Amino acid sequence: ESYGALRHCHSEKLCRVGPFWDLDNKPPNSIPPYEVANKLRIAAASFGVVRHMVAYANSHTFSHVPHVVRESRKERQLLYSLENKGVIKRNEPHLCRVCGRMFYTNEKLVNHFKQLHEREHAKRVNQIESARGSRKVKLVGKYSMKMDKYKKAARAVLTPKVGYGLADELKRAGFWVQTVLDRPQAADVALQKHMVDMMDHRRVECVVLVSEDSDFVDVIKEAKLRCLKTVVIGDISSNGVLKRTADTAFSWEEILMGKAKKEAVSVMENWKDRDILKRLEWTYNPDVDKKKLNMDDADAEASGDDDIEDIYDEIDNDYNDDKGSWWKL
């Protein structure tokens, strides 16, 4: 059964999906960025193969720390200070995820991590950057596992120097993150140009926009004129212009709860029905009419009713599809 399902999956052409994220308008303030990015990728994968995940924002968005993150950091610092004073004691010691050593206070763990592992990581980076050619390739392969292990441990031990690690977390989830100048609407303009460029080169067949900004209405309309599927993700605003313009829309809650993935099945069926109806629509072909009717010819006026019926029968035969009669579809 799995082999048959795999053959069926490959037999159908999956459309290429491109998620475009307006971080200035919809940043993941109260939710971990990596978790949101993964949920967004899973929801977009319900419509096809995910390609070209893009996120745009200015430097202020990446350096800004949300109120929820600031409060959690304050609570954590208070807890660590009580540990240093001996007021409270953890049931389990702090574990270094790189070397496996244990510490009874977080302060000792941070000092150990900075003095030993952070310096080792800096040395490895300097060796790779100073090397050239095949030696650089060998060093990258040699230190890749150690550097990945260090990065995973550093996320839990060290506080990000800029913001709360939004850009790094989105890159870890597979997004291509781009920073623009701190100007009004700079991120919107850059993201719109990127979307149009993708449509011009036919790299995406389904546009997934994460934003509530009504400035993207023209881009969504342009995508629909090019017969592309359009999906909007974001909390439904008061006017709901993007929701009415796009084919379908989901909220953050539906994305995080997995409801969008379930509803994507019905959305895909509606898209298939719409494509079939478009192929069945009757279109006027003037070349066929001129060829058969020959309206400019004066002899057509002298033809009888029987001849006219024969001509119209021939026109109907030209319009008929080779797949069969219309009542058998």
C-alpha positions as YAML, in Angstrom:
chain: A
units: angstrom
residues:
- id: 1
  name: GLU
  ca: [0.00, 0.00, 0.00]
- id: 2
  name: SER
  ca: [2.85, 2.40, 0.82]
- id: 3
  name: TYR
  ca: [4.48, 1.66, -2.54]
- id: 4
  name: GLY
  ca: [1.22, 2.34, -4.35]
- id: 5
  name: ALA
  ca: [0.74, 5.59, -2.44]
- id: 6
  name: LEU
  ca: [4.31, 6.58, -3.32]
- id: 7
  name: ARG
  ca: [3.68, 5.92, -7.01]
- id: 8
  name: HIS
  ca: [0.45, 7.93, -6.85]
- id: 9
  name: CYS
  ca: [2.27, 10.80, -5.13]
- id: 10
  name: HIS
  ca: [4.97, 10.92, -7.78]
- id: 11
  name: SER
  ca: [2.48, 10.57, -10.63]
- id: 12
  name: GLU
  ca: [0.74, 13.80, -9.64]
- id: 13
  name: LYS
  ca: [2.67, 16.99, -10.19]
- id: 14
  name: LEU
  ca: [3.05, 18.83, -6.88]
- id: 15
  name: CYS
  ca: [2.99, 22.61, -7.10]
- id: 16
  name: ARG
  ca: [5.89, 24.64, -5.76]
- id: 17
  name: VAL
  ca: [4.98, 26.67, -2.67]
- id: 18
  name: GLY
  ca: [6.79, 29.84, -1.67]
- id: 19
  name: PRO
  ca: [6.22, 31.24, 1.87]
- id: 20
  name: PHE
  ca: [6.92, 34.99, 2.09]
- id: 21
  name: TRP
  ca: [7.06, 36.43, 5.62]
- id: 22
  name: ASP
  ca: [6.64, 40.13, 6.43]
- id: 23
  name: LEU
  ca: [8.38, 40.18, 9.83]
- id: 24
  name: ASP
  ca: [7.78, 43.89, 10.38]
- id: 25
  name: ASN
  ca: [4.04, 43.27, 10.28]
- id: 26
  name: LYS
  ca: [3.79, 39.77, 11.80]
- id: 27
  name: PRO
  ca: [6.74, 38.95, 14.10]
- id: 28
  name: PRO
  ca: [6.45, 35.92, 16.43]
- id: 29
  name: ASN
  ca: [6.42, 37.98, 19.64]
- id: 30
  name: SER
  ca: [5.00, 35.60, 22.24]
- id: 31
  name: ILE
  ca: [5.99, 32.32, 20.55]
- id: 32
  name: PRO
  ca: [9.51, 30.88, 20.01]
- id: 33
  name: PRO
  ca: [10.60, 31.80, 16.45]
- id: 34
  name: TYR
  ca: [11.90, 28.34, 15.58]
- id: 35
  name: GLU
  ca: [8.62, 26.72, 16.61]
- id: 36
  name: VAL
  ca: [6.54, 29.18, 14.59]
- id: 37
  name: ALA
  ca: [8.77, 28.78, 11.53]
- id: 38
  name: ASN
  ca: [8.44, 24.99, 11.67]
- id: 39
  name: LYS
  ca: [4.66, 25.17, 12.05]
- id: 40
  name: LEU
  ca: [4.51, 27.57, 9.12]
- id: 41
  name: ARG
  ca: [6.63, 25.29, 6.95]
- id: 42
  name: ILE
  ca: [4.46, 22.27, 7.80]
- id: 43
  name: ALA
  ca: [1.27, 24.19, 6.94]
- id: 44
  name: ALA
  ca: [2.75, 25.41, 3.64]
- id: 45
  name: ALA
  ca: [3.88, 21.86, 2.78]
- id: 46
  name: SER
  ca: [0.20, 20.82, 2.77]
- id: 47
  name: PHE
  ca: [-0.23, 22.73, -0.52]
- id: 48
  name: GLY
  ca: [2.81, 21.26, -2.29]
- id: 49
  name: VAL
  ca: [6.60, 21.27, -2.21]
- id: 50
  name: VAL
  ca: [7.95, 24.16, -0.12]
- id: 51
  name: ARG
  ca: [10.58, 26.23, -1.92]
- id: 52
  name: HIS
  ca: [12.21, 29.63, -1.37]
- id: 53
  name: MET
  ca: [11.17, 30.45, 2.21]
- id: 54
  name: VAL
  ca: [11.83, 34.18, 2.53]
- id: 55
  name: ALA
  ca: [11.57, 36.62, 5.47]
- id: 56
  name: TYR
  ca: [12.15, 40.40, 5.33]
- id: 57
  name: ALA
  ca: [12.49, 42.93, 8.16]
- id: 58
  name: ASN
  ca: [14.50, 45.97, 9.20]
- id: 59
  name: SER
  ca: [17.26, 45.93, 11.82]
- id: 60
  name: HIS
  ca: [14.91, 47.25, 14.52]
- id: 61
  name: THR
  ca: [12.75, 44.12, 14.28]
- id: 62
  name: PHE
  ca: [15.74, 41.83, 14.78]
- id: 63
  name: SER
  ca: [17.16, 43.87, 17.69]
- id: 64
  name: HIS
  ca: [13.81, 44.30, 19.45]
- id: 65
  name: VAL
  ca: [13.11, 42.06, 22.46]
- id: 66
  name: PRO
  ca: [9.39, 41.36, 23.08]
- id: 67
  name: HIS
  ca: [7.87, 42.01, 26.48]
- id: 68
  name: VAL
  ca: [7.27, 38.29, 27.11]
- id: 69
  name: VAL
  ca: [10.93, 37.48, 26.48]
- id: 70
  name: ARG
  ca: [12.10, 40.32, 28.74]
- id: 71
  name: GLU
  ca: [9.89, 39.13, 31.58]
- id: 72
  name: SER
  ca: [11.10, 35.53, 31.25]
- id: 73
  name: ARG
  ca: [14.70, 36.71, 31.30]
- id: 74
  name: LYS
  ca: [14.09, 38.70, 34.48]
- id: 75
  name: GLU
  ca: [12.53, 35.70, 36.19]
- id: 76
  name: ARG
  ca: [15.42, 33.51, 35.12]
- id: 77
  name: GLN
  ca: [18.02, 36.00, 36.39]
- id: 78
  name: LEU
  ca: [16.22, 36.21, 39.73]
- id: 79
  name: LEU
  ca: [16.22, 32.42, 39.98]
- id: 80
  name: TYR
  ca: [19.93, 32.24, 39.18]
- id: 81
  name: SER
  ca: [20.77, 34.92, 41.75]
- id: 82
  name: LEU
  ca: [18.94, 32.95, 44.44]
- id: 83
  name: GLU
  ca: [20.94, 29.88, 43.41]
- id: 84
  name: ASN
  ca: [24.23, 31.79, 43.79]
- id: 85
  name: LYS
  ca: [23.24, 32.97, 47.28]
- id: 86
  name: GLY
  ca: [22.30, 29.44, 48.33]
- id: 87
  name: VAL
  ca: [18.67, 30.29, 49.06]
- id: 88
  name: ILE
  ca: [17.40, 27.63, 46.71]
- id: 89
  name: LYS
  ca: [19.01, 24.49, 45.34]
- id: 90
  name: ARG
  ca: [18.20, 22.62, 42.17]
- id: 91
  name: ASN
  ca: [17.27, 18.97, 42.32]
- id: 92
  name: GLU
  ca: [19.49, 18.30, 39.30]
- id: 93
  name: PRO
  ca: [22.74, 20.17, 38.56]
- id: 94
  name: HIS
  ca: [23.30, 22.23, 35.42]
- id: 95
  name: LEU
  ca: [24.75, 20.07, 32.64]
- id: 96
  name: CYS
  ca: [27.18, 21.27, 29.98]
- id: 97
  name: ARG
  ca: [25.87, 19.93, 26.68]
- id: 98
  name: VAL
  ca: [29.34, 20.00, 25.11]
- id: 99
  name: CYS
  ca: [31.64, 18.19, 27.53]
- id: 100
  name: GLY
  ca: [29.13, 16.72, 30.01]
- id: 101
  name: ARG
  ca: [30.44, 18.42, 33.15]
- id: 102
  name: MET
  ca: [27.95, 19.31, 35.90]
- id: 103
  name: PHE
  ca: [27.65, 22.55, 37.89]
- id: 104
  name: TYR
  ca: [25.48, 23.44, 40.87]
- id: 105
  name: THR
  ca: [24.94, 27.07, 39.76]
- id: 106
  name: ASN
  ca: [24.22, 28.54, 36.36]
- id: 107
  name: GLU
  ca: [26.90, 31.20, 36.86]
- id: 108
  name: LYS
  ca: [29.63, 28.56, 37.02]
- id: 109
  name: LEU
  ca: [28.22, 26.88, 33.93]
- id: 110
  name: VAL
  ca: [28.25, 30.14, 31.96]
- id: 111
  name: ASN
  ca: [31.82, 30.94, 33.05]
- id: 112
  name: HIS
  ca: [32.96, 27.44, 32.08]
- id: 113
  name: PHE
  ca: [31.22, 27.68, 28.72]
- id: 114
  name: LYS
  ca: [32.74, 31.07, 27.87]
- id: 115
  name: GLN
  ca: [36.25, 30.31, 29.07]
- id: 116
  name: LEU
  ca: [36.56, 26.91, 27.43]
- id: 117
  name: HIS
  ca: [34.06, 26.13, 24.70]
- id: 118
  name: GLU
  ca: [33.54, 29.65, 23.35]
- id: 119
  name: ARG
  ca: [37.30, 30.08, 22.90]
- id: 120
  name: GLU
  ca: [37.59, 26.70, 21.21]
- id: 121
  name: HIS
  ca: [34.77, 27.60, 18.85]
- id: 122
  name: ALA
  ca: [36.45, 30.92, 17.99]
- id: 123
  name: LYS
  ca: [39.70, 29.09, 17.20]
- id: 124
  name: ARG
  ca: [37.91, 26.68, 14.87]
- id: 125
  name: VAL
  ca: [36.17, 29.54, 13.05]
- id: 126
  name: ASN
  ca: [39.49, 31.38, 12.62]
- id: 127
  name: GLN
  ca: [41.16, 28.25, 11.23]
- id: 128
  name: ILE
  ca: [38.39, 27.74, 8.69]
- id: 129
  name: GLU
  ca: [38.35, 31.38, 7.60]
- id: 130
  name: SER
  ca: [42.15, 31.54, 7.21]
- id: 131
  name: ALA
  ca: [42.37, 28.27, 5.22]
- id: 132
  name: ARG
  ca: [42.06, 28.05, 1.44]
- id: 133
  name: GLY
  ca: [41.18, 25.41, -1.13]
- id: 134
  name: SER
  ca: [41.07, 21.75, -0.16]
- id: 135
  name: ARG
  ca: [42.40, 22.46, 3.34]
- id: 136
  name: LYS
  ca: [39.35, 24.62, 4.07]
- id: 137
  name: VAL
  ca: [37.04, 21.85, 2.87]
- id: 138
  name: LYS
  ca: [38.78, 19.32, 5.13]
- id: 139
  name: LEU
  ca: [38.55, 21.62, 8.15]
- id: 140
  name: VAL
  ca: [34.84, 22.22, 7.58]
- id: 141
  name: GLY
  ca: [34.22, 18.49, 7.47]
- id: 142
  name: LYS
  ca: [36.43, 17.90, 10.50]
- id: 143
  name: TYR
  ca: [34.80, 20.52, 12.75]
- id: 144
  name: SER
  ca: [31.21, 20.35, 11.47]
- id: 145
  name: MET
  ca: [29.89, 18.05, 14.20]
- id: 146
  name: LYS
  ca: [31.70, 19.92, 16.99]
- id: 147
  name: MET
  ca: [30.43, 23.29, 15.74]
- id: 148
  name: ASP
  ca: [26.84, 22.03, 15.52]
- id: 149
  name: LYS
  ca: [27.09, 20.65, 19.02]
- id: 150
  name: TYR
  ca: [28.42, 23.97, 20.29]
- id: 151
  name: LYS
  ca: [25.65, 25.98, 18.61]
- id: 152
  name: LYS
  ca: [22.91, 23.79, 20.10]
- id: 153
  name: ALA
  ca: [24.42, 24.14, 23.58]
- id: 154
  name: ALA
  ca: [24.99, 27.88, 23.22]
- id: 155
  name: ARG
  ca: [21.28, 28.53, 22.58]
- id: 156
  name: ALA
  ca: [20.43, 27.28, 26.07]
- id: 157
  name: VAL
  ca: [23.43, 28.77, 27.94]
- id: 158
  name: LEU
  ca: [24.32, 32.10, 26.34]
- id: 159
  name: THR
  ca: [21.96, 35.06, 25.91]
- id: 160
  name: PRO
  ca: [21.86, 36.35, 22.31]
- id: 161
  name: LYS
  ca: [23.92, 39.51, 21.88]
- id: 162
  name: VAL
  ca: [21.32, 41.09, 19.56]
- id: 163
  name: GLY
  ca: [17.60, 40.82, 20.25]
- id: 164
  name: TYR
  ca: [16.40, 37.37, 21.18]
- id: 165
  name: GLY
  ca: [17.92, 35.39, 18.31]
- id: 166
  name: LEU
  ca: [15.10, 35.92, 15.80]
- id: 167
  name: ALA
  ca: [17.27, 35.88, 12.68]
- id: 168
  name: ASP
  ca: [19.34, 32.86, 13.75]
- id: 169
  name: GLU
  ca: [16.27, 30.85, 14.72]
- id: 170
  name: LEU
  ca: [14.55, 31.54, 11.39]
- id: 171
  name: LYS
  ca: [17.70, 30.59, 9.49]
- id: 172
  name: ARG
  ca: [17.89, 27.38, 11.50]
- id: 173
  name: ALA
  ca: [14.33, 26.62, 10.40]
- id: 174
  name: GLY
  ca: [15.28, 27.06, 6.72]
- id: 175
  name: PHE
  ca: [14.23, 30.66, 6.00]
- id: 176
  name: TRP
  ca: [16.31, 33.03, 3.92]
- id: 177
  name: VAL
  ca: [16.38, 36.12, 6.16]
- id: 178
  name: GLN
  ca: [17.07, 39.55, 4.69]
- id: 179
  name: THR
  ca: [17.60, 42.82, 6.60]
- id: 180
  name: VAL
  ca: [16.57, 46.11, 4.95]
- id: 181
  name: LEU
  ca: [17.16, 49.75, 5.85]
- id: 182
  name: ASP
  ca: [15.26, 51.34, 8.73]
- id: 183
  name: ARG
  ca: [12.89, 53.25, 6.48]
- id: 184
  name: PRO
  ca: [9.10, 53.24, 6.34]
- id: 185
  name: GLN
  ca: [7.73, 50.45, 4.12]
- id: 186
  name: ALA
  ca: [11.27, 49.36, 3.16]
- id: 187
  name: ALA
  ca: [10.59, 45.72, 4.04]
- id: 188
  name: ASP
  ca: [7.23, 45.75, 2.22]
- id: 189
  name: VAL
  ca: [8.75, 47.11, -0.98]
- id: 190
  name: ALA
  ca: [11.65, 44.64, -0.91]
- id: 191
  name: LEU
  ca: [9.35, 41.70, -0.24]
- id: 192
  name: GLN
  ca: [6.96, 42.72, -3.01]
- id: 193
  name: LYS
  ca: [9.83, 42.93, -5.50]
- id: 194
  name: HIS
  ca: [11.05, 39.51, -4.43]
- id: 195
  name: MET
  ca: [7.58, 38.02, -4.90]
- id: 196
  name: VAL
  ca: [7.16, 39.54, -8.36]
- id: 197
  name: ASP
  ca: [10.62, 38.29, -9.35]
- id: 198
  name: MET
  ca: [9.68, 34.78, -8.27]
- id: 199
  name: MET
  ca: [6.49, 34.97, -10.31]
- id: 200
  name: ASP
  ca: [8.34, 36.31, -13.36]
- id: 201
  name: HIS
  ca: [10.77, 33.38, -13.31]
- id: 202
  name: ARG
  ca: [7.92, 30.91, -12.54]
- id: 203
  name: ARG
  ca: [9.68, 29.53, -9.47]
- id: 204
  name: VAL
  ca: [6.50, 29.27, -7.39]
- id: 205
  name: GLU
  ca: [2.98, 28.15, -8.21]
- id: 206
  name: CYS
  ca: [1.44, 28.83, -4.79]
- id: 207
  name: VAL
  ca: [2.14, 32.08, -2.89]
- id: 208
  name: VAL
  ca: [1.87, 31.93, 0.92]
- id: 209
  name: LEU
  ca: [2.00, 35.45, 2.41]
- id: 210
  name: VAL
  ca: [2.44, 35.96, 6.16]
- id: 211
  name: SER
  ca: [1.18, 39.51, 6.70]
- id: 212
  name: GLU
  ca: [-1.83, 41.67, 7.42]
- id: 213
  name: ASP
  ca: [-0.63, 44.72, 5.52]
- id: 214
  name: SER
  ca: [-3.12, 45.83, 2.87]
- id: 215
  name: ASP
  ca: [-0.23, 47.06, 0.71]
- id: 216
  name: PHE
  ca: [0.20, 43.48, -0.51]
- id: 217
  name: VAL
  ca: [-3.26, 43.40, -2.12]
- id: 218
  name: ASP
  ca: [-1.88, 44.36, -5.53]
- id: 219
  name: VAL
  ca: [0.72, 41.57, -5.38]
- id: 220
  name: ILE
  ca: [-1.95, 39.01, -4.47]
- id: 221
  name: LYS
  ca: [-4.12, 40.23, -7.36]
- id: 222
  name: GLU
  ca: [-1.14, 39.96, -9.71]
- id: 223
  name: ALA
  ca: [-0.54, 36.37, -8.56]
- id: 224
  name: LYS
  ca: [-4.19, 35.48, -9.22]
- id: 225
  name: LEU
  ca: [-4.03, 37.03, -12.70]
- id: 226
  name: ARG
  ca: [-1.10, 34.72, -13.40]
- id: 227
  name: CYS
  ca: [-3.24, 31.74, -12.31]
- id: 228
  name: LEU
  ca: [-1.23, 31.15, -9.11]
- id: 229
  name: LYS
  ca: [-2.71, 29.87, -5.85]
- id: 230
  name: THR
  ca: [-2.71, 32.43, -3.02]
- id: 231
  name: VAL
  ca: [-2.79, 31.85, 0.75]
- id: 232
  name: VAL
  ca: [-2.68, 34.54, 3.46]
- id: 233
  name: ILE
  ca: [-1.62, 33.79, 7.05]
- id: 234
  name: GLY
  ca: [-2.20, 36.23, 9.90]
- id: 235
  name: ASP
  ca: [-4.79, 37.30, 12.45]
- id: 236
  name: ILE
  ca: [-7.86, 38.49, 10.61]
- id: 237
  name: SER
  ca: [-7.94, 42.29, 10.77]
- id: 238
  name: SER
  ca: [-10.98, 44.55, 10.86]
- id: 239
  name: ASN
  ca: [-11.21, 45.17, 7.13]
- id: 240
  name: GLY
  ca: [-9.91, 41.75, 5.97]
- id: 241
  name: VAL
  ca: [-8.81, 42.99, 2.54]
- id: 242
  name: LEU
  ca: [-6.12, 40.35, 2.13]
- id: 243
  name: LYS
  ca: [-8.50, 37.60, 3.24]
- id: 244
  name: ARG
  ca: [-11.10, 38.58, 0.64]
- id: 245
  name: THR
  ca: [-8.49, 38.91, -2.11]
- id: 246
  name: ALA
  ca: [-6.63, 35.63, -1.57]
- id: 247
  name: ASP
  ca: [-7.99, 32.15, -2.30]
- id: 248
  name: THR
  ca: [-7.88, 31.18, 1.38]
- id: 249
  name: ALA
  ca: [-6.69, 32.60, 4.70]
- id: 250
  name: PHE
  ca: [-5.61, 31.21, 8.07]
- id: 251
  name: SER
  ca: [-4.89, 32.75, 11.47]
- id: 252
  name: TRP
  ca: [-1.86, 32.20, 13.69]
- id: 253
  name: GLU
  ca: [-3.95, 30.03, 16.00]
- id: 254
  name: GLU
  ca: [-4.97, 27.73, 13.15]
- id: 255
  name: ILE
  ca: [-1.33, 27.39, 12.07]
- id: 256
  name: LEU
  ca: [-0.04, 26.57, 15.56]
- id: 257
  name: MET
  ca: [-2.85, 24.12, 16.34]
- id: 258
  name: GLY
  ca: [-2.46, 22.28, 13.03]
- id: 259
  name: LYS
  ca: [-5.96, 23.18, 11.86]
- id: 260
  name: ALA
  ca: [-4.64, 24.74, 8.66]
- id: 261
  name: LYS
  ca: [-3.00, 21.46, 7.67]
- id: 262
  name: LYS
  ca: [-6.32, 19.63, 7.96]
- id: 263
  name: GLU
  ca: [-8.27, 22.28, 6.05]
- id: 264
  name: ALA
  ca: [-5.66, 22.33, 3.28]
- id: 265
  name: VAL
  ca: [-7.13, 19.09, 1.91]
- id: 266
  name: SER
  ca: [-10.50, 20.70, 1.15]
- id: 267
  name: VAL
  ca: [-8.76, 23.80, -0.24]
- id: 268
  name: MET
  ca: [-6.75, 21.64, -2.64]
- id: 269
  name: GLU
  ca: [-9.94, 19.89, -3.80]
- id: 270
  name: ASN
  ca: [-11.60, 23.24, -4.48]
- id: 271
  name: TRP
  ca: [-8.58, 24.32, -6.52]
- id: 272
  name: LYS
  ca: [-8.77, 21.13, -8.59]
- id: 273
  name: ASP
  ca: [-12.50, 21.64, -9.25]
- id: 274
  name: ARG
  ca: [-11.85, 25.25, -10.25]
- id: 275
  name: ASP
  ca: [-9.15, 24.21, -12.71]
- id: 276
  name: ILE
  ca: [-11.44, 21.60, -14.27]
- id: 277
  name: LEU
  ca: [-14.24, 24.15, -14.70]
- id: 278
  name: LYS
  ca: [-11.87, 26.60, -16.34]
- id: 279
  name: ARG
  ca: [-10.84, 23.98, -18.89]
- id: 280
  name: LEU
  ca: [-14.49, 23.23, -19.64]
- id: 281
  name: GLU
  ca: [-15.47, 26.87, -20.21]
- id: 282
  name: TRP
  ca: [-16.56, 27.73, -23.75]
- id: 283
  name: THR
  ca: [-14.34, 30.29, -25.49]
- id: 284
  name: TYR
  ca: [-15.06, 32.25, -28.65]
- id: 285
  name: ASN
  ca: [-12.70, 31.48, -31.51]
- id: 286
  name: PRO
  ca: [-13.18, 33.99, -34.36]
- id: 287
  name: ASP
  ca: [-10.82, 32.16, -36.72]
- id: 288
  name: VAL
  ca: [-13.02, 29.08, -36.72]
- id: 289
  name: ASP
  ca: [-16.13, 31.14, -37.36]
- id: 290
  name: LYS
  ca: [-14.58, 33.02, -40.27]
- id: 291
  name: LYS
  ca: [-13.32, 29.81, -41.77]
- id: 292
  name: LYS
  ca: [-16.62, 27.97, -41.57]
- id: 293
  name: LEU
  ca: [-19.16, 30.72, -41.96]
- id: 294
  name: ASN
  ca: [-17.14, 32.88, -44.37]
- id: 295
  name: MET
  ca: [-19.26, 35.87, -43.51]
- id: 296
  name: ASP
  ca: [-17.39, 38.13, -45.91]
- id: 297
  name: ASP
  ca: [-18.23, 35.93, -48.87]
- id: 298
  name: ALA
  ca: [-21.31, 37.00, -50.76]
- id: 299
  name: ASP
  ca: [-22.19, 33.42, -51.63]
- id: 300
  name: ALA
  ca: [-22.98, 32.73, -47.97]
- id: 301
  name: GLU
  ca: [-26.13, 34.83, -48.21]
- id: 302
  name: ALA
  ca: [-27.51, 32.69, -51.00]
- id: 303
  name: SER
  ca: [-27.11, 29.47, -49.07]
- id: 304
  name: GLY
  ca: [-30.27, 27.82, -47.81]
- id: 305
  name: ASP
  ca: [-31.31, 26.88, -44.34]
- id: 306
  name: ASP
  ca: [-30.09, 23.32, -44.78]
- id: 307
  name: ASP
  ca: [-26.63, 24.53, -45.72]
- id: 308
  name: ILE
  ca: [-26.50, 26.82, -42.68]
- id: 309
  name: GLU
  ca: [-27.44, 23.94, -40.36]
- id: 310
  name: ASP
  ca: [-24.67, 21.85, -41.87]
- id: 311
  name: ILE
  ca: [-22.20, 24.65, -41.31]
- id: 312
  name: TYR
  ca: [-23.16, 25.06, -37.65]
- id: 313
  name: ASP
  ca: [-22.85, 21.32, -37.17]
- id: 314
  name: GLU
  ca: [-19.29, 21.54, -38.44]
- id: 315
  name: ILE
  ca: [-18.56, 24.42, -36.01]
- id: 316
  name: ASP
  ca: [-19.85, 22.38, -33.09]
- id: 317
  name: ASN
  ca: [-17.60, 19.51, -34.12]
- id: 318
  name: ASP
  ca: [-14.59, 21.85, -34.08]
- id: 319
  name: TYR
  ca: [-15.40, 23.03, -30.56]
- id: 320
  name: ASN
  ca: [-15.97, 19.52, -29.21]
- id: 321
  name: ASP
  ca: [-13.24, 18.08, -27.01]
- id: 322
  name: ASP
  ca: [-11.57, 14.81, -27.93]
- id: 323
  name: LYS
  ca: [-12.26, 13.46, -24.44]
- id: 324
  name: GLY
  ca: [-15.90, 12.72, -25.28]
- id: 325
  name: SER
  ca: [-19.34, 14.22, -25.25]
- id: 326
  name: TRP
  ca: [-20.14, 16.83, -22.65]
- id: 327
  name: TRP
  ca: [-22.90, 14.75, -21.03]
- id: 328
  name: LYS
  ca: [-20.40, 11.92, -20.39]
- id: 329
  name: LEU
  ca: [-17.96, 14.10, -18.43]
...
